[in-house]
Amino acid sequence: SLRLDPRSLAAERYRGIEIDVSGNGEDYNVHLTTTRSFPPWRFYKHSFATSSAWTRNRLPWEDFTSESFRRALDPRTINRLNLTAYARDFEADLAVSRIALFA
């Protein structure tokens, strides 16, 4: 989990998140909470696959979905990023070498 300051992040200037990962072949998620995420289990998510090889995943803002929010993610409001092994029983093994914003 990583807290973010929406004002200094300026995520609206970018198209999404880029993440370099290696893992055990399972799918994982990026969960983004926003200044509108109350209660805290309201979030936007994007899944990504892993393999034993290092892989760069580009996750555009428009591809983040939410079961709680009806409107699309507003990057100006992002205040937390979480990497999760979510909604099923498996052994998590995820390595992350880089998280960045991409234009």
CNS distance restraints for C-alpha pairs under 8 A (distance, minus, plus):
assign (resid   1 and name CA) (resid  80 and name CA) 6.99 0.50 0.50
assign (resid   1 and name CA) (resid  81 and name CA) 5.68 0.50 0.50
assign (resid   1 and name CA) (resid  82 and name CA) 4.27 0.50 0.50
assign (resid   1 and name CA) (resid  83 and name CA) 6.53 0.50 0.50
assign (resid   2 and name CA) (resid  80 and name CA) 5.56 0.50 0.50
assign (resid   2 and name CA) (resid  81 and name CA) 5.16 0.50 0.50
assign (resid   2 and name CA) (resid  82 and name CA) 6.33 0.50 0.50
assign (resid   3 and name CA) (resid  79 and name CA) 5.92 0.50 0.50
assign (resid   3 and name CA) (resid  80 and name CA) 4.46 0.50 0.50
assign (resid   3 and name CA) (resid  81 and name CA) 6.57 0.50 0.50
assign (resid   4 and name CA) (resid   9 and name CA) 6.88 0.50 0.50
assign (resid   4 and name CA) (resid  78 and name CA) 7.11 0.50 0.50
assign (resid   4 and name CA) (resid  79 and name CA) 4.54 0.50 0.50
assign (resid   4 and name CA) (resid  80 and name CA) 5.26 0.50 0.50
assign (resid   4 and name CA) (resid  81 and name CA) 7.43 0.50 0.50
assign (resid   5 and name CA) (resid   9 and name CA) 5.91 0.50 0.50
assign (resid   5 and name CA) (resid  78 and name CA) 7.72 0.50 0.50
assign (resid   5 and name CA) (resid  79 and name CA) 5.66 0.50 0.50
assign (resid   6 and name CA) (resid  10 and name CA) 6.26 0.50 0.50
assign (resid   6 and name CA) (resid  11 and name CA) 7.37 0.50 0.50
assign (resid   6 and name CA) (resid  76 and name CA) 5.97 0.50 0.50
assign (resid   6 and name CA) (resid  77 and name CA) 5.69 0.50 0.50
assign (resid   6 and name CA) (resid  78 and name CA) 5.63 0.50 0.50
assign (resid   6 and name CA) (resid  79 and name CA) 5.61 0.50 0.50
assign (resid   7 and name CA) (resid  76 and name CA) 7.56 0.50 0.50
assign (resid  10 and name CA) (resid  14 and name CA) 7.95 0.50 0.50
assign (resid  10 and name CA) (resid  75 and name CA) 7.91 0.50 0.50
assign (resid  10 and name CA) (resid  76 and name CA) 6.48 0.50 0.50
assign (resid  11 and name CA) (resid  15 and name CA) 7.97 0.50 0.50
assign (resid  11 and name CA) (resid  16 and name CA) 7.66 0.50 0.50
assign (resid  11 and name CA) (resid  75 and name CA) 5.29 0.50 0.50
assign (resid  11 and name CA) (resid  76 and name CA) 5.91 0.50 0.50
assign (resid  11 and name CA) (resid  78 and name CA) 7.67 0.50 0.50
assign (resid  11 and name CA) (resid 101 and name CA) 7.34 0.50 0.50
assign (resid  12 and name CA) (resid  74 and name CA) 7.69 0.50 0.50
assign (resid  12 and name CA) (resid  75 and name CA) 5.06 0.50 0.50
assign (resid  12 and name CA) (resid  76 and name CA) 5.40 0.50 0.50
assign (resid  13 and name CA) (resid 103 and name CA) 7.28 0.50 0.50
assign (resid  14 and name CA) (resid 101 and name CA) 6.22 0.50 0.50
assign (resid  14 and name CA) (resid 102 and name CA) 5.58 0.50 0.50
assign (resid  14 and name CA) (resid 103 and name CA) 4.49 0.50 0.50
assign (resid  15 and name CA) (resid  60 and name CA) 5.56 0.50 0.50
assign (resid  15 and name CA) (resid  61 and name CA) 6.15 0.50 0.50
assign (resid  15 and name CA) (resid 101 and name CA) 7.43 0.50 0.50
assign (resid  15 and name CA) (resid 102 and name CA) 5.86 0.50 0.50
assign (resid  15 and name CA) (resid 103 and name CA) 5.14 0.50 0.50
assign (resid  16 and name CA) (resid  58 and name CA) 7.00 0.50 0.50
assign (resid  16 and name CA) (resid  59 and name CA) 5.50 0.50 0.50
assign (resid  16 and name CA) (resid  60 and name CA) 4.09 0.50 0.50
assign (resid  16 and name CA) (resid  61 and name CA) 4.87 0.50 0.50
assign (resid  16 and name CA) (resid 101 and name CA) 5.71 0.50 0.50
assign (resid  16 and name CA) (resid 102 and name CA) 5.66 0.50 0.50
assign (resid  16 and name CA) (resid 103 and name CA) 7.25 0.50 0.50
assign (resid  17 and name CA) (resid  58 and name CA) 5.92 0.50 0.50
assign (resid  17 and name CA) (resid  59 and name CA) 5.13 0.50 0.50
assign (resid  17 and name CA) (resid  60 and name CA) 6.38 0.50 0.50
assign (resid  17 and name CA) (resid  61 and name CA) 7.57 0.50 0.50
assign (resid  17 and name CA) (resid  99 and name CA) 7.03 0.50 0.50
assign (resid  17 and name CA) (resid 100 and name CA) 5.75 0.50 0.50
assign (resid  17 and name CA) (resid 101 and name CA) 4.55 0.50 0.50
assign (resid  17 and name CA) (resid 102 and name CA) 5.98 0.50 0.50
assign (resid  18 and name CA) (resid  56 and name CA) 6.75 0.50 0.50
assign (resid  18 and name CA) (resid  57 and name CA) 5.57 0.50 0.50
assign (resid  18 and name CA) (resid  58 and name CA) 4.49 0.50 0.50
assign (resid  18 and name CA) (resid  59 and name CA) 6.13 0.50 0.50
assign (resid  18 and name CA) (resid  98 and name CA) 7.89 0.50 0.50
assign (resid  18 and name CA) (resid  99 and name CA) 5.77 0.50 0.50
assign (resid  18 and name CA) (resid 100 and name CA) 5.14 0.50 0.50
assign (resid  18 and name CA) (resid 101 and name CA) 5.74 0.50 0.50
assign (resid  18 and name CA) (resid 102 and name CA) 6.15 0.50 0.50
assign (resid  19 and name CA) (resid  56 and name CA) 5.65 0.50 0.50
assign (resid  19 and name CA) (resid  57 and name CA) 5.26 0.50 0.50
assign (resid  19 and name CA) (resid  58 and name CA) 6.63 0.50 0.50
assign (resid  19 and name CA) (resid  96 and name CA) 7.32 0.50 0.50
assign (resid  19 and name CA) (resid  97 and name CA) 7.80 0.50 0.50
assign (resid  19 and name CA) (resid  98 and name CA) 5.64 0.50 0.50
assign (resid  19 and name CA) (resid  99 and name CA) 4.53 0.50 0.50
assign (resid  19 and name CA) (resid 100 and name CA) 6.46 0.50 0.50
assign (resid  20 and name CA) (resid  54 and name CA) 6.55 0.50 0.50
assign (resid  20 and name CA) (resid  55 and name CA) 5.47 0.50 0.50
assign (resid  20 and name CA) (resid  56 and name CA) 4.33 0.50 0.50
assign (resid  20 and name CA) (resid  57 and name CA) 6.29 0.50 0.50
assign (resid  20 and name CA) (resid  96 and name CA) 5.83 0.50 0.50
assign (resid  20 and name CA) (resid  97 and name CA) 5.61 0.50 0.50
assign (resid  20 and name CA) (resid  98 and name CA) 5.17 0.50 0.50
assign (resid  20 and name CA) (resid  99 and name CA) 6.63 0.50 0.50
assign (resid  21 and name CA) (resid  50 and name CA) 6.77 0.50 0.50
assign (resid  21 and name CA) (resid  54 and name CA) 5.45 0.50 0.50
assign (resid  21 and name CA) (resid  55 and name CA) 5.43 0.50 0.50
assign (resid  21 and name CA) (resid  56 and name CA) 6.53 0.50 0.50
assign (resid  21 and name CA) (resid  57 and name CA) 7.79 0.50 0.50
assign (resid  21 and name CA) (resid  94 and name CA) 6.98 0.50 0.50
assign (resid  21 and name CA) (resid  95 and name CA) 5.56 0.50 0.50
assign (resid  21 and name CA) (resid  96 and name CA) 4.59 0.50 0.50
assign (resid  21 and name CA) (resid  97 and name CA) 6.32 0.50 0.50
assign (resid  21 and name CA) (resid  98 and name CA) 7.62 0.50 0.50
assign (resid  22 and name CA) (resid  50 and name CA) 5.77 0.50 0.50
assign (resid  22 and name CA) (resid  51 and name CA) 5.75 0.50 0.50
assign (resid  22 and name CA) (resid  52 and name CA) 5.39 0.50 0.50
assign (resid  22 and name CA) (resid  53 and name CA) 5.70 0.50 0.50
assign (resid  22 and name CA) (resid  54 and name CA) 4.68 0.50 0.50
assign (resid  22 and name CA) (resid  55 and name CA) 6.38 0.50 0.50
assign (resid  22 and name CA) (resid  94 and name CA) 6.02 0.50 0.50
assign (resid  22 and name CA) (resid  95 and name CA) 5.17 0.50 0.50
assign (resid  22 and name CA) (resid  96 and name CA) 6.63 0.50 0.50
assign (resid  23 and name CA) (resid  50 and name CA) 4.99 0.50 0.50
assign (resid  23 and name CA) (resid  51 and name CA) 5.11 0.50 0.50
assign (resid  23 and name CA) (resid  52 and name CA) 5.29 0.50 0.50
assign (resid  23 and name CA) (resid  53 and name CA) 7.68 0.50 0.50
assign (resid  23 and name CA) (resid  93 and name CA) 5.48 0.50 0.50
assign (resid  23 and name CA) (resid  94 and name CA) 4.47 0.50 0.50
assign (resid  23 and name CA) (resid  95 and name CA) 6.05 0.50 0.50
assign (resid  24 and name CA) (resid  50 and name CA) 6.35 0.50 0.50
assign (resid  24 and name CA) (resid  51 and name CA) 5.61 0.50 0.50
assign (resid  24 and name CA) (resid  52 and name CA) 5.99 0.50 0.50
assign (resid  24 and name CA) (resid  92 and name CA) 7.55 0.50 0.50
assign (resid  24 and name CA) (resid  93 and name CA) 5.71 0.50 0.50
assign (resid  24 and name CA) (resid  94 and name CA) 6.94 0.50 0.50
assign (resid  25 and name CA) (resid  49 and name CA) 6.72 0.50 0.50
assign (resid  25 and name CA) (resid  50 and name CA) 4.74 0.50 0.50
assign (resid  25 and name CA) (resid  51 and name CA) 4.41 0.50 0.50
assign (resid  25 and name CA) (resid  52 and name CA) 6.89 0.50 0.50
assign (resid  26 and name CA) (resid  49 and name CA) 6.13 0.50 0.50
assign (resid  26 and name CA) (resid  50 and name CA) 5.79 0.50 0.50
assign (resid  26 and name CA) (resid  51 and name CA) 7.52 0.50 0.50
assign (resid  26 and name CA) (resid  92 and name CA) 7.81 0.50 0.50
assign (resid  27 and name CA) (resid  47 and name CA) 6.50 0.50 0.50
assign (resid  27 and name CA) (resid  48 and name CA) 5.53 0.50 0.50
assign (resid  27 and name CA) (resid  49 and name CA) 4.38 0.50 0.50
assign (resid  27 and name CA) (resid  50 and name CA) 6.13 0.50 0.50
assign (resid  27 and name CA) (resid  85 and name CA) 7.58 0.50 0.50
assign (resid  28 and name CA) (resid  47 and name CA) 5.57 0.50 0.50
assign (resid  28 and name CA) (resid  48 and name CA) 5.52 0.50 0.50
assign (resid  28 and name CA) (resid  49 and name CA) 6.43 0.50 0.50
assign (resid  28 and name CA) (resid  50 and name CA) 7.67 0.50 0.50
assign (resid  28 and name CA) (resid  83 and name CA) 7.21 0.50 0.50
assign (resid  28 and name CA) (resid  84 and name CA) 5.82 0.50 0.50
assign (resid  28 and name CA) (resid  85 and name CA) 5.12 0.50 0.50
assign (resid  28 and name CA) (resid  86 and name CA) 6.81 0.50 0.50
assign (resid  29 and name CA) (resid  45 and name CA) 6.34 0.50 0.50
assign (resid  29 and name CA) (resid  46 and name CA) 5.46 0.50 0.50
assign (resid  29 and name CA) (resid  47 and name CA) 4.25 0.50 0.50
assign (resid  29 and name CA) (resid  48 and name CA) 6.06 0.50 0.50
assign (resid  29 and name CA) (resid  83 and name CA) 5.74 0.50 0.50
assign (resid  29 and name CA) (resid  84 and name CA) 5.12 0.50 0.50
assign (resid  29 and name CA) (resid  85 and name CA) 6.51 0.50 0.50
assign (resid  29 and name CA) (resid  86 and name CA) 6.92 0.50 0.50
assign (resid  30 and name CA) (resid  45 and name CA) 5.54 0.50 0.50
assign (resid  30 and name CA) (resid  46 and name CA) 5.35 0.50 0.50
assign (resid  30 and name CA) (resid  47 and name CA) 6.41 0.50 0.50
assign (resid  30 and name CA) (resid  48 and name CA) 7.93 0.50 0.50
assign (resid  30 and name CA) (resid  81 and name CA) 6.79 0.50 0.50
assign (resid  30 and name CA) (resid  82 and name CA) 5.65 0.50 0.50
assign (resid  30 and name CA) (resid  83 and name CA) 4.76 0.50 0.50
assign (resid  30 and name CA) (resid  84 and name CA) 6.33 0.50 0.50
assign (resid  31 and name CA) (resid  43 and name CA) 6.15 0.50 0.50
assign (resid  31 and name CA) (resid  44 and name CA) 5.57 0.50 0.50
assign (resid  31 and name CA) (resid  45 and name CA) 4.49 0.50 0.50
assign (resid  31 and name CA) (resid  46 and name CA) 6.76 0.50 0.50
assign (resid  31 and name CA) (resid  81 and name CA) 5.82 0.50 0.50
assign (resid  31 and name CA) (resid  82 and name CA) 4.99 0.50 0.50
assign (resid  31 and name CA) (resid  83 and name CA) 6.34 0.50 0.50
assign (resid  31 and name CA) (resid  84 and name CA) 7.14 0.50 0.50
assign (resid  32 and name CA) (resid  43 and name CA) 5.56 0.50 0.50
assign (resid  32 and name CA) (resid  44 and name CA) 5.15 0.50 0.50
assign (resid  32 and name CA) (resid  45 and name CA) 6.31 0.50 0.50
assign (resid  32 and name CA) (resid  78 and name CA) 6.50 0.50 0.50
assign (resid  32 and name CA) (resid  79 and name CA) 7.46 0.50 0.50
assign (resid  32 and name CA) (resid  80 and name CA) 5.66 0.50 0.50
assign (resid  32 and name CA) (resid  81 and name CA) 4.79 0.50 0.50
assign (resid  32 and name CA) (resid  82 and name CA) 6.41 0.50 0.50
assign (resid  33 and name CA) (resid  37 and name CA) 5.64 0.50 0.50
assign (resid  33 and name CA) (resid  40 and name CA) 7.35 0.50 0.50
assign (resid  33 and name CA) (resid  42 and name CA) 6.95 0.50 0.50
assign (resid  33 and name CA) (resid  43 and name CA) 4.75 0.50 0.50
assign (resid  33 and name CA) (resid  44 and name CA) 6.47 0.50 0.50
assign (resid  33 and name CA) (resid  78 and name CA) 5.89 0.50 0.50
assign (resid  33 and name CA) (resid  79 and name CA) 5.93 0.50 0.50
assign (resid  33 and name CA) (resid  80 and name CA) 5.20 0.50 0.50
assign (resid  33 and name CA) (resid  81 and name CA) 6.72 0.50 0.50
assign (resid  34 and name CA) (resid  43 and name CA) 7.26 0.50 0.50
assign (resid  34 and name CA) (resid  77 and name CA) 4.96 0.50 0.50
assign (resid  34 and name CA) (resid  78 and name CA) 4.26 0.50 0.50
assign (resid  34 and name CA) (resid  79 and name CA) 5.05 0.50 0.50
assign (resid  34 and name CA) (resid  80 and name CA) 6.79 0.50 0.50
assign (resid  35 and name CA) (resid  77 and name CA) 5.34 0.50 0.50
assign (resid  35 and name CA) (resid  78 and name CA) 6.54 0.50 0.50
assign (resid  35 and name CA) (resid  79 and name CA) 6.25 0.50 0.50
assign (resid  36 and name CA) (resid  77 and name CA) 7.39 0.50 0.50
assign (resid  37 and name CA) (resid  41 and name CA) 7.32 0.50 0.50
assign (resid  37 and name CA) (resid  42 and name CA) 5.20 0.50 0.50
assign (resid  37 and name CA) (resid  43 and name CA) 6.32 0.50 0.50
assign (resid  38 and name CA) (resid  42 and name CA) 6.36 0.50 0.50
assign (resid  42 and name CA) (resid  66 and name CA) 7.76 0.50 0.50
assign (resid  42 and name CA) (resid  67 and name CA) 7.89 0.50 0.50
assign (resid  42 and name CA) (resid  68 and name CA) 5.66 0.50 0.50
assign (resid  42 and name CA) (resid  69 and name CA) 7.49 0.50 0.50
assign (resid  43 and name CA) (resid  66 and name CA) 6.16 0.50 0.50
assign (resid  43 and name CA) (resid  67 and name CA) 7.96 0.50 0.50
assign (resid  43 and name CA) (resid  68 and name CA) 7.05 0.50 0.50
assign (resid  43 and name CA) (resid  69 and name CA) 7.81 0.50 0.50
assign (resid  44 and name CA) (resid  64 and name CA) 5.67 0.50 0.50
assign (resid  44 and name CA) (resid  65 and name CA) 5.18 0.50 0.50
assign (resid  44 and name CA) (resid  66 and name CA) 4.58 0.50 0.50
assign (resid  44 and name CA) (resid  67 and name CA) 7.82 0.50 0.50
assign (resid  44 and name CA) (resid  69 and name CA) 7.99 0.50 0.50
assign (resid  44 and name CA) (resid  73 and name CA) 7.01 0.50 0.50
assign (resid  45 and name CA) (resid  64 and name CA) 5.14 0.50 0.50
assign (resid  45 and name CA) (resid  65 and name CA) 5.37 0.50 0.50
assign (resid  45 and name CA) (resid  66 and name CA) 6.28 0.50 0.50
assign (resid  46 and name CA) (resid  59 and name CA) 7.04 0.50 0.50
assign (resid  46 and name CA) (resid  63 and name CA) 6.81 0.50 0.50
assign (resid  46 and name CA) (resid  64 and name CA) 4.97 0.50 0.50
assign (resid  46 and name CA) (resid  65 and name CA) 6.65 0.50 0.50
assign (resid  48 and name CA) (resid  57 and name CA) 7.12 0.50 0.50
assign (resid  50 and name CA) (resid  55 and name CA) 7.30 0.50 0.50
assign (resid  50 and name CA) (resid  94 and name CA) 7.93 0.50 0.50
assign (resid  51 and name CA) (resid  55 and name CA) 7.60 0.50 0.50
assign (resid  58 and name CA) (resid 102 and name CA) 7.84 0.50 0.50
assign (resid  59 and name CA) (resid  63 and name CA) 6.87 0.50 0.50
assign (resid  59 and name CA) (resid  64 and name CA) 7.72 0.50 0.50
assign (resid  60 and name CA) (resid  64 and name CA) 7.20 0.50 0.50
assign (resid  61 and name CA) (resid  73 and name CA) 6.65 0.50 0.50
assign (resid  61 and name CA) (resid  75 and name CA) 7.10 0.50 0.50
assign (resid  62 and name CA) (resid  72 and name CA) 7.00 0.50 0.50
assign (resid  62 and name CA) (resid  73 and name CA) 7.01 0.50 0.50
assign (resid  64 and name CA) (resid  72 and name CA) 7.85 0.50 0.50
assign (resid  64 and name CA) (resid  73 and name CA) 6.88 0.50 0.50
assign (resid  65 and name CA) (resid  72 and name CA) 7.43 0.50 0.50
assign (resid  65 and name CA) (resid  73 and name CA) 7.69 0.50 0.50
assign (resid  66 and name CA) (resid  70 and name CA) 7.48 0.50 0.50
assign (resid  74 and name CA) (resid  78 and name CA) 7.38 0.50 0.50
assign (resid  85 and name CA) (resid  92 and name CA) 6.34 0.50 0.50
